[in-house]
């Protein structure tokens, strides 16, 4: 809320909200998941995005802007060791679809972007875990994070106003 209030105070409006924070850990088989760590992941990956949307939505409605939530292909594909991460990203997809439905016809766009494995700090953790096929992707074979950034920027532009899908899978 503080970040949204600051942007609105300094700029007079809010046109874009990118919710791009997330955790991958705990990485563990279902039987070995620490529930406190699982709750922390859900608090950031799901509830944190909810808080961001709640703070931004009144301003986005005024400006006719766009909300983009950073999702993952893991929302649709089960991966060993990632039960909590996959579940959180699936929850994010559904929450985004509901928000888009609730605001249909109000002149705004709300998307969830299925981000592929990319060259980020999170991928370092994933590779170190050695848990599933994503952990086996060599760093040089990963797309740079700028690829995702450029897609997010495009979704916030005028060309994306004609995109009807809410869930965009890279």
Rosetta constraint file for C-alpha pairs under 8 A:
AtomPair CA 1 CA 5 HARMONIC 6.07 0.50
AtomPair CA 1 CA 51 HARMONIC 7.62 0.50
AtomPair CA 1 CA 52 HARMONIC 7.02 0.50
AtomPair CA 1 CA 55 HARMONIC 5.23 0.50
AtomPair CA 1 CA 56 HARMONIC 7.87 0.50
AtomPair CA 2 CA 6 HARMONIC 6.09 0.50
AtomPair CA 3 CA 7 HARMONIC 6.27 0.50
AtomPair CA 4 CA 8 HARMONIC 6.19 0.50
AtomPair CA 4 CA 14 HARMONIC 7.56 0.50
AtomPair CA 4 CA 55 HARMONIC 6.46 0.50
AtomPair CA 4 CA 56 HARMONIC 6.29 0.50
AtomPair CA 5 CA 9 HARMONIC 6.00 0.50
AtomPair CA 6 CA 10 HARMONIC 6.05 0.50
AtomPair CA 7 CA 11 HARMONIC 5.66 0.50
AtomPair CA 7 CA 12 HARMONIC 7.37 0.50
AtomPair CA 7 CA 13 HARMONIC 7.13 0.50
AtomPair CA 7 CA 14 HARMONIC 6.73 0.50
AtomPair CA 8 CA 12 HARMONIC 4.68 0.50
AtomPair CA 8 CA 13 HARMONIC 4.68 0.50
AtomPair CA 8 CA 14 HARMONIC 5.84 0.50
AtomPair CA 9 CA 13 HARMONIC 7.68 0.50
AtomPair CA 13 CA 59 HARMONIC 6.62 0.50
AtomPair CA 13 CA 63 HARMONIC 6.89 0.50
AtomPair CA 14 CA 56 HARMONIC 7.39 0.50
AtomPair CA 14 CA 59 HARMONIC 5.59 0.50
AtomPair CA 14 CA 60 HARMONIC 6.01 0.50
AtomPair CA 14 CA 63 HARMONIC 6.67 0.50
AtomPair CA 14 CA 65 HARMONIC 7.50 0.50
AtomPair CA 15 CA 59 HARMONIC 7.42 0.50
AtomPair CA 15 CA 60 HARMONIC 5.65 0.50
AtomPair CA 15 CA 63 HARMONIC 5.70 0.50
AtomPair CA 15 CA 64 HARMONIC 6.99 0.50
AtomPair CA 15 CA 65 HARMONIC 4.42 0.50
AtomPair CA 15 CA 66 HARMONIC 6.37 0.50
AtomPair CA 16 CA 60 HARMONIC 7.01 0.50
AtomPair CA 16 CA 65 HARMONIC 5.68 0.50
AtomPair CA 16 CA 66 HARMONIC 4.99 0.50
AtomPair CA 16 CA 67 HARMONIC 5.79 0.50
AtomPair CA 16 CA 68 HARMONIC 7.86 0.50
AtomPair CA 16 CA 156 HARMONIC 6.86 0.50
AtomPair CA 17 CA 52 HARMONIC 7.87 0.50
AtomPair CA 17 CA 53 HARMONIC 7.68 0.50
AtomPair CA 17 CA 56 HARMONIC 6.71 0.50
AtomPair CA 17 CA 66 HARMONIC 6.49 0.50
AtomPair CA 17 CA 67 HARMONIC 4.71 0.50
AtomPair CA 17 CA 68 HARMONIC 6.27 0.50
AtomPair CA 18 CA 67 HARMONIC 5.99 0.50
AtomPair CA 18 CA 68 HARMONIC 4.91 0.50
AtomPair CA 18 CA 69 HARMONIC 5.93 0.50
AtomPair CA 18 CA 70 HARMONIC 7.48 0.50
AtomPair CA 18 CA 152 HARMONIC 7.94 0.50
AtomPair CA 19 CA 49 HARMONIC 5.98 0.50
AtomPair CA 19 CA 52 HARMONIC 6.96 0.50
AtomPair CA 19 CA 67 HARMONIC 7.77 0.50
AtomPair CA 19 CA 68 HARMONIC 6.29 0.50
AtomPair CA 19 CA 69 HARMONIC 4.75 0.50
AtomPair CA 19 CA 70 HARMONIC 5.95 0.50
AtomPair CA 20 CA 69 HARMONIC 6.38 0.50
AtomPair CA 20 CA 70 HARMONIC 4.97 0.50
AtomPair CA 21 CA 44 HARMONIC 7.26 0.50
AtomPair CA 21 CA 45 HARMONIC 6.92 0.50
AtomPair CA 21 CA 70 HARMONIC 7.55 0.50
AtomPair CA 22 CA 41 HARMONIC 7.53 0.50
AtomPair CA 22 CA 44 HARMONIC 6.09 0.50
AtomPair CA 22 CA 45 HARMONIC 5.02 0.50
AtomPair CA 23 CA 41 HARMONIC 5.76 0.50
AtomPair CA 23 CA 44 HARMONIC 7.08 0.50
AtomPair CA 23 CA 45 HARMONIC 6.61 0.50
AtomPair CA 23 CA 85 HARMONIC 7.55 0.50
AtomPair CA 23 CA 122 HARMONIC 7.72 0.50
AtomPair CA 24 CA 41 HARMONIC 7.37 0.50
AtomPair CA 24 CA 82 HARMONIC 7.61 0.50
AtomPair CA 24 CA 85 HARMONIC 5.73 0.50
AtomPair CA 24 CA 122 HARMONIC 6.97 0.50
AtomPair CA 24 CA 126 HARMONIC 7.82 0.50
AtomPair CA 25 CA 37 HARMONIC 7.34 0.50
AtomPair CA 25 CA 38 HARMONIC 7.83 0.50
AtomPair CA 25 CA 41 HARMONIC 7.00 0.50
AtomPair CA 25 CA 85 HARMONIC 7.36 0.50
AtomPair CA 26 CA 33 HARMONIC 6.66 0.50
AtomPair CA 26 CA 34 HARMONIC 7.17 0.50
AtomPair CA 26 CA 37 HARMONIC 6.01 0.50
AtomPair CA 26 CA 38 HARMONIC 6.41 0.50
AtomPair CA 26 CA 41 HARMONIC 7.66 0.50
AtomPair CA 26 CA 82 HARMONIC 7.62 0.50
AtomPair CA 26 CA 84 HARMONIC 7.24 0.50
AtomPair CA 26 CA 85 HARMONIC 7.89 0.50
AtomPair CA 27 CA 33 HARMONIC 7.60 0.50
AtomPair CA 27 CA 81 HARMONIC 5.01 0.50
AtomPair CA 27 CA 82 HARMONIC 5.54 0.50
AtomPair CA 27 CA 83 HARMONIC 7.95 0.50
AtomPair CA 27 CA 84 HARMONIC 7.96 0.50
AtomPair CA 27 CA 129 HARMONIC 7.46 0.50
AtomPair CA 27 CA 131 HARMONIC 7.81 0.50
AtomPair CA 28 CA 32 HARMONIC 5.85 0.50
AtomPair CA 28 CA 33 HARMONIC 5.56 0.50
AtomPair CA 28 CA 80 HARMONIC 7.89 0.50
AtomPair CA 28 CA 81 HARMONIC 4.33 0.50
AtomPair CA 28 CA 82 HARMONIC 6.65 0.50
AtomPair CA 28 CA 83 HARMONIC 7.80 0.50
AtomPair CA 29 CA 33 HARMONIC 6.40 0.50
AtomPair CA 29 CA 80 HARMONIC 6.80 0.50
AtomPair CA 29 CA 81 HARMONIC 4.69 0.50
AtomPair CA 29 CA 82 HARMONIC 7.51 0.50
AtomPair CA 29 CA 83 HARMONIC 7.42 0.50
AtomPair CA 30 CA 81 HARMONIC 7.11 0.50
AtomPair CA 30 CA 83 HARMONIC 6.46 0.50
AtomPair CA 33 CA 37 HARMONIC 7.75 0.50
AtomPair CA 33 CA 38 HARMONIC 7.14 0.50
AtomPair CA 34 CA 38 HARMONIC 6.28 0.50
AtomPair CA 35 CA 39 HARMONIC 6.05 0.50
AtomPair CA 36 CA 40 HARMONIC 6.31 0.50
AtomPair CA 37 CA 41 HARMONIC 6.23 0.50
AtomPair CA 38 CA 42 HARMONIC 6.26 0.50
AtomPair CA 38 CA 84 HARMONIC 6.19 0.50
AtomPair CA 39 CA 43 HARMONIC 5.99 0.50
AtomPair CA 40 CA 44 HARMONIC 6.36 0.50
AtomPair CA 41 CA 45 HARMONIC 5.84 0.50
AtomPair CA 41 CA 46 HARMONIC 7.99 0.50
AtomPair CA 41 CA 84 HARMONIC 7.56 0.50
AtomPair CA 41 CA 85 HARMONIC 7.43 0.50
AtomPair CA 41 CA 88 HARMONIC 7.72 0.50
AtomPair CA 42 CA 46 HARMONIC 5.23 0.50
AtomPair CA 42 CA 47 HARMONIC 6.44 0.50
AtomPair CA 42 CA 84 HARMONIC 7.80 0.50
AtomPair CA 42 CA 88 HARMONIC 5.92 0.50
AtomPair CA 43 CA 47 HARMONIC 4.71 0.50
AtomPair CA 43 CA 48 HARMONIC 5.84 0.50
AtomPair CA 44 CA 48 HARMONIC 4.58 0.50
AtomPair CA 44 CA 49 HARMONIC 7.12 0.50
AtomPair CA 45 CA 49 HARMONIC 6.40 0.50
AtomPair CA 45 CA 88 HARMONIC 6.15 0.50
AtomPair CA 45 CA 89 HARMONIC 7.19 0.50
AtomPair CA 45 CA 92 HARMONIC 7.52 0.50
AtomPair CA 46 CA 50 HARMONIC 6.24 0.50
AtomPair CA 46 CA 88 HARMONIC 6.13 0.50
AtomPair CA 46 CA 89 HARMONIC 7.58 0.50
AtomPair CA 46 CA 91 HARMONIC 6.89 0.50
AtomPair CA 46 CA 92 HARMONIC 5.79 0.50
AtomPair CA 47 CA 51 HARMONIC 6.14 0.50
AtomPair CA 48 CA 52 HARMONIC 6.24 0.50
AtomPair CA 49 CA 53 HARMONIC 6.13 0.50
AtomPair CA 49 CA 69 HARMONIC 7.31 0.50
AtomPair CA 49 CA 92 HARMONIC 7.95 0.50
AtomPair CA 50 CA 54 HARMONIC 6.07 0.50
AtomPair CA 51 CA 55 HARMONIC 6.17 0.50
AtomPair CA 52 CA 56 HARMONIC 6.10 0.50
AtomPair CA 53 CA 57 HARMONIC 5.54 0.50
AtomPair CA 53 CA 67 HARMONIC 7.53 0.50
AtomPair CA 54 CA 58 HARMONIC 7.66 0.50
AtomPair CA 56 CA 60 HARMONIC 6.00 0.50
AtomPair CA 57 CA 61 HARMONIC 5.98 0.50
AtomPair CA 58 CA 62 HARMONIC 6.49 0.50
AtomPair CA 59 CA 63 HARMONIC 6.23 0.50
AtomPair CA 60 CA 64 HARMONIC 5.66 0.50
AtomPair CA 60 CA 65 HARMONIC 4.83 0.50
AtomPair CA 60 CA 66 HARMONIC 6.56 0.50
AtomPair CA 60 CA 67 HARMONIC 7.70 0.50
AtomPair CA 60 CA 108 HARMONIC 6.99 0.50
AtomPair CA 61 CA 65 HARMONIC 6.74 0.50
AtomPair CA 61 CA 106 HARMONIC 7.05 0.50
AtomPair CA 61 CA 107 HARMONIC 7.23 0.50
AtomPair CA 61 CA 108 HARMONIC 6.34 0.50
AtomPair CA 64 CA 106 HARMONIC 7.79 0.50
AtomPair CA 64 CA 107 HARMONIC 5.25 0.50
AtomPair CA 64 CA 108 HARMONIC 4.82 0.50
AtomPair CA 64 CA 109 HARMONIC 7.93 0.50
AtomPair CA 65 CA 107 HARMONIC 7.70 0.50
AtomPair CA 65 CA 108 HARMONIC 5.24 0.50
AtomPair CA 65 CA 109 HARMONIC 6.61 0.50
AtomPair CA 65 CA 156 HARMONIC 7.63 0.50
AtomPair CA 66 CA 108 HARMONIC 5.76 0.50
AtomPair CA 66 CA 109 HARMONIC 4.73 0.50
AtomPair CA 66 CA 110 HARMONIC 5.71 0.50
AtomPair CA 66 CA 111 HARMONIC 7.88 0.50
AtomPair CA 66 CA 155 HARMONIC 7.92 0.50
AtomPair CA 66 CA 156 HARMONIC 5.73 0.50
AtomPair CA 67 CA 109 HARMONIC 6.37 0.50
AtomPair CA 67 CA 110 HARMONIC 4.71 0.50
AtomPair CA 67 CA 111 HARMONIC 6.26 0.50
AtomPair CA 67 CA 156 HARMONIC 7.75 0.50
AtomPair CA 68 CA 110 HARMONIC 5.92 0.50
AtomPair CA 68 CA 111 HARMONIC 4.80 0.50
AtomPair CA 68 CA 112 HARMONIC 5.63 0.50
AtomPair CA 68 CA 113 HARMONIC 6.95 0.50
AtomPair CA 68 CA 152 HARMONIC 6.97 0.50
AtomPair CA 68 CA 155 HARMONIC 7.57 0.50
AtomPair CA 68 CA 156 HARMONIC 7.75 0.50
AtomPair CA 69 CA 92 HARMONIC 7.88 0.50
AtomPair CA 69 CA 96 HARMONIC 7.47 0.50
AtomPair CA 69 CA 110 HARMONIC 7.96 0.50
AtomPair CA 69 CA 111 HARMONIC 6.18 0.50
AtomPair CA 69 CA 112 HARMONIC 4.56 0.50
AtomPair CA 69 CA 113 HARMONIC 6.22 0.50
AtomPair CA 70 CA 112 HARMONIC 5.86 0.50
AtomPair CA 70 CA 113 HARMONIC 5.25 0.50
AtomPair CA 70 CA 114 HARMONIC 6.77 0.50
AtomPair CA 70 CA 115 HARMONIC 6.80 0.50
AtomPair CA 71 CA 75 HARMONIC 7.28 0.50
AtomPair CA 71 CA 89 HARMONIC 5.73 0.50
AtomPair CA 71 CA 92 HARMONIC 6.86 0.50
AtomPair CA 71 CA 93 HARMONIC 6.94 0.50
AtomPair CA 71 CA 112 HARMONIC 5.69 0.50
AtomPair CA 71 CA 113 HARMONIC 5.07 0.50
AtomPair CA 71 CA 114 HARMONIC 4.60 0.50
AtomPair CA 71 CA 115 HARMONIC 5.90 0.50
AtomPair CA 72 CA 89 HARMONIC 6.22 0.50
AtomPair CA 72 CA 113 HARMONIC 6.91 0.50
AtomPair CA 72 CA 114 HARMONIC 4.02 0.50
AtomPair CA 72 CA 115 HARMONIC 4.65 0.50
AtomPair CA 72 CA 116 HARMONIC 6.39 0.50
AtomPair CA 72 CA 169 HARMONIC 7.73 0.50
AtomPair CA 73 CA 77 HARMONIC 6.40 0.50
AtomPair CA 73 CA 114 HARMONIC 5.03 0.50
AtomPair CA 73 CA 115 HARMONIC 6.27 0.50
AtomPair CA 73 CA 116 HARMONIC 6.25 0.50
AtomPair CA 73 CA 169 HARMONIC 6.74 0.50
AtomPair CA 74 CA 78 HARMONIC 6.32 0.50
AtomPair CA 74 CA 79 HARMONIC 7.13 0.50
AtomPair CA 74 CA 85 HARMONIC 7.48 0.50
AtomPair CA 74 CA 86 HARMONIC 4.95 0.50
AtomPair CA 74 CA 89 HARMONIC 6.69 0.50
AtomPair CA 74 CA 90 HARMONIC 7.63 0.50
AtomPair CA 75 CA 86 HARMONIC 5.04 0.50
AtomPair CA 75 CA 87 HARMONIC 6.62 0.50
AtomPair CA 75 CA 88 HARMONIC 7.52 0.50
AtomPair CA 75 CA 89 HARMONIC 4.70 0.50
AtomPair CA 75 CA 90 HARMONIC 4.13 0.50
AtomPair CA 75 CA 91 HARMONIC 7.83 0.50
AtomPair CA 75 CA 93 HARMONIC 7.22 0.50
AtomPair CA 75 CA 114 HARMONIC 7.89 0.50
AtomPair CA 76 CA 86 HARMONIC 7.62 0.50
AtomPair CA 76 CA 90 HARMONIC 6.81 0.50
AtomPair CA 77 CA 86 HARMONIC 7.59 0.50
AtomPair CA 78 CA 82 HARMONIC 7.51 0.50
AtomPair CA 78 CA 83 HARMONIC 7.34 0.50
AtomPair CA 78 CA 86 HARMONIC 6.56 0.50
AtomPair CA 79 CA 83 HARMONIC 7.15 0.50
AtomPair CA 79 CA 86 HARMONIC 7.48 0.50
AtomPair CA 79 CA 132 HARMONIC 6.46 0.50
AtomPair CA 79 CA 133 HARMONIC 7.99 0.50
AtomPair CA 80 CA 131 HARMONIC 6.52 0.50
AtomPair CA 80 CA 132 HARMONIC 5.64 0.50
AtomPair CA 81 CA 131 HARMONIC 6.12 0.50
AtomPair CA 81 CA 132 HARMONIC 7.21 0.50
AtomPair CA 82 CA 86 HARMONIC 5.78 0.50
AtomPair CA 83 CA 87 HARMONIC 6.02 0.50
AtomPair CA 84 CA 88 HARMONIC 6.05 0.50
AtomPair CA 85 CA 89 HARMONIC 6.24 0.50
AtomPair CA 86 CA 90 HARMONIC 6.13 0.50
AtomPair CA 87 CA 91 HARMONIC 6.11 0.50
AtomPair CA 88 CA 92 HARMONIC 6.18 0.50
AtomPair CA 89 CA 93 HARMONIC 6.26 0.50
AtomPair CA 90 CA 94 HARMONIC 6.46 0.50
AtomPair CA 91 CA 95 HARMONIC 6.05 0.50
AtomPair CA 92 CA 96 HARMONIC 6.01 0.50
AtomPair CA 92 CA 112 HARMONIC 7.71 0.50
AtomPair CA 93 CA 97 HARMONIC 6.19 0.50
AtomPair CA 93 CA 112 HARMONIC 6.18 0.50
AtomPair CA 93 CA 167 HARMONIC 6.78 0.50
AtomPair CA 94 CA 98 HARMONIC 6.17 0.50
AtomPair CA 95 CA 99 HARMONIC 6.19 0.50
AtomPair CA 96 CA 100 HARMONIC 6.11 0.50
AtomPair CA 96 CA 110 HARMONIC 6.92 0.50
AtomPair CA 96 CA 111 HARMONIC 6.67 0.50
AtomPair CA 96 CA 112 HARMONIC 6.26 0.50
AtomPair CA 96 CA 166 HARMONIC 7.52 0.50
AtomPair CA 97 CA 101 HARMONIC 6.12 0.50
AtomPair CA 97 CA 110 HARMONIC 7.99 0.50
AtomPair CA 97 CA 111 HARMONIC 7.81 0.50
AtomPair CA 97 CA 166 HARMONIC 6.20 0.50
AtomPair CA 97 CA 167 HARMONIC 7.42 0.50
AtomPair CA 98 CA 102 HARMONIC 6.07 0.50
AtomPair CA 99 CA 103 HARMONIC 6.23 0.50
AtomPair CA 99 CA 110 HARMONIC 7.33 0.50
AtomPair CA 100 CA 104 HARMONIC 5.89 0.50
AtomPair CA 100 CA 109 HARMONIC 7.10 0.50
AtomPair CA 100 CA 110 HARMONIC 5.41 0.50
AtomPair CA 100 CA 111 HARMONIC 7.62 0.50
AtomPair CA 100 CA 166 HARMONIC 7.13 0.50
AtomPair CA 103 CA 108 HARMONIC 7.32 0.50
AtomPair CA 104 CA 108 HARMONIC 7.68 0.50
AtomPair CA 109 CA 161 HARMONIC 7.08 0.50
AtomPair CA 110 CA 166 HARMONIC 6.51 0.50
AtomPair CA 111 CA 155 HARMONIC 7.85 0.50
AtomPair CA 111 CA 165 HARMONIC 7.84 0.50
AtomPair CA 111 CA 166 HARMONIC 4.70 0.50
AtomPair CA 111 CA 167 HARMONIC 5.91 0.50
AtomPair CA 111 CA 168 HARMONIC 7.05 0.50
AtomPair CA 112 CA 166 HARMONIC 6.23 0.50
AtomPair CA 112 CA 167 HARMONIC 4.94 0.50
AtomPair CA 112 CA 168 HARMONIC 6.17 0.50
AtomPair CA 113 CA 152 HARMONIC 7.66 0.50
AtomPair CA 113 CA 167 HARMONIC 6.05 0.50
AtomPair CA 113 CA 168 HARMONIC 4.84 0.50
AtomPair CA 113 CA 169 HARMONIC 5.82 0.50
AtomPair CA 113 CA 170 HARMONIC 7.14 0.50
AtomPair CA 114 CA 167 HARMONIC 7.16 0.50
AtomPair CA 114 CA 168 HARMONIC 5.84 0.50
AtomPair CA 114 CA 169 HARMONIC 4.18 0.50
AtomPair CA 114 CA 170 HARMONIC 5.62 0.50
AtomPair CA 115 CA 148 HARMONIC 6.67 0.50
AtomPair CA 115 CA 169 HARMONIC 6.73 0.50
AtomPair CA 115 CA 170 HARMONIC 5.79 0.50
AtomPair CA 116 CA 170 HARMONIC 6.25 0.50
AtomPair CA 117 CA 123 HARMONIC 6.99 0.50
AtomPair CA 117 CA 134 HARMONIC 7.25 0.50
AtomPair CA 117 CA 142 HARMONIC 6.56 0.50
AtomPair CA 117 CA 143 HARMONIC 7.47 0.50
AtomPair CA 118 CA 123 HARMONIC 6.73 0.50
AtomPair CA 118 CA 142 HARMONIC 5.11 0.50
AtomPair CA 118 CA 143 HARMONIC 5.08 0.50
AtomPair CA 118 CA 144 HARMONIC 5.84 0.50
AtomPair CA 118 CA 145 HARMONIC 5.76 0.50
AtomPair CA 119 CA 123 HARMONIC 6.20 0.50
AtomPair CA 119 CA 139 HARMONIC 6.46 0.50
AtomPair CA 119 CA 142 HARMONIC 5.47 0.50
AtomPair CA 119 CA 143 HARMONIC 6.07 0.50
AtomPair CA 119 CA 144 HARMONIC 5.21 0.50
AtomPair CA 119 CA 145 HARMONIC 5.91 0.50
AtomPair CA 120 CA 124 HARMONIC 6.86 0.50
AtomPair CA 120 CA 144 HARMONIC 7.82 0.50
AtomPair CA 120 CA 145 HARMONIC 6.62 0.50
AtomPair CA 121 CA 125 HARMONIC 6.79 0.50
AtomPair CA 122 CA 126 HARMONIC 6.32 0.50
AtomPair CA 123 CA 127 HARMONIC 6.01 0.50
AtomPair CA 123 CA 135 HARMONIC 7.59 0.50
AtomPair CA 124 CA 128 HARMONIC 6.20 0.50
AtomPair CA 125 CA 129 HARMONIC 6.33 0.50
AtomPair CA 126 CA 130 HARMONIC 6.85 0.50
AtomPair CA 126 CA 131 HARMONIC 7.55 0.50
AtomPair CA 126 CA 134 HARMONIC 7.34 0.50
AtomPair CA 126 CA 135 HARMONIC 5.13 0.50
AtomPair CA 127 CA 131 HARMONIC 7.95 0.50
AtomPair CA 127 CA 134 HARMONIC 7.55 0.50
AtomPair CA 127 CA 135 HARMONIC 4.13 0.50
AtomPair CA 127 CA 136 HARMONIC 6.36 0.50
AtomPair CA 127 CA 137 HARMONIC 7.53 0.50
AtomPair CA 128 CA 135 HARMONIC 7.26 0.50
AtomPair CA 129 CA 135 HARMONIC 6.80 0.50
AtomPair CA 130 CA 135 HARMONIC 5.15 0.50
AtomPair CA 130 CA 136 HARMONIC 6.74 0.50
AtomPair CA 131 CA 135 HARMONIC 6.14 0.50
AtomPair CA 132 CA 136 HARMONIC 7.04 0.50
AtomPair CA 133 CA 137 HARMONIC 7.11 0.50
AtomPair CA 137 CA 141 HARMONIC 6.60 0.50
AtomPair CA 137 CA 142 HARMONIC 7.13 0.50
AtomPair CA 138 CA 142 HARMONIC 6.83 0.50
AtomPair CA 143 CA 147 HARMONIC 6.69 0.50
AtomPair CA 144 CA 148 HARMONIC 7.78 0.50
AtomPair CA 145 CA 149 HARMONIC 6.35 0.50
AtomPair CA 146 CA 150 HARMONIC 5.97 0.50
AtomPair CA 147 CA 151 HARMONIC 6.45 0.50
AtomPair CA 148 CA 152 HARMONIC 6.19 0.50
AtomPair CA 149 CA 153 HARMONIC 6.16 0.50
AtomPair CA 150 CA 154 HARMONIC 6.11 0.50
AtomPair CA 151 CA 155 HARMONIC 6.20 0.50
AtomPair CA 152 CA 156 HARMONIC 6.56 0.50
AtomPair CA 153 CA 157 HARMONIC 6.62 0.50
AtomPair CA 154 CA 159 HARMONIC 7.30 0.50
AtomPair CA 154 CA 160 HARMONIC 6.71 0.50
AtomPair CA 155 CA 159 HARMONIC 7.56 0.50
AtomPair CA 155 CA 160 HARMONIC 5.08 0.50
AtomPair CA 155 CA 161 HARMONIC 7.98 0.50
AtomPair CA 156 CA 160 HARMONIC 6.75 0.50
AtomPair CA 157 CA 161 HARMONIC 7.38 0.50
AtomPair CA 159 CA 163 HARMONIC 7.88 0.50
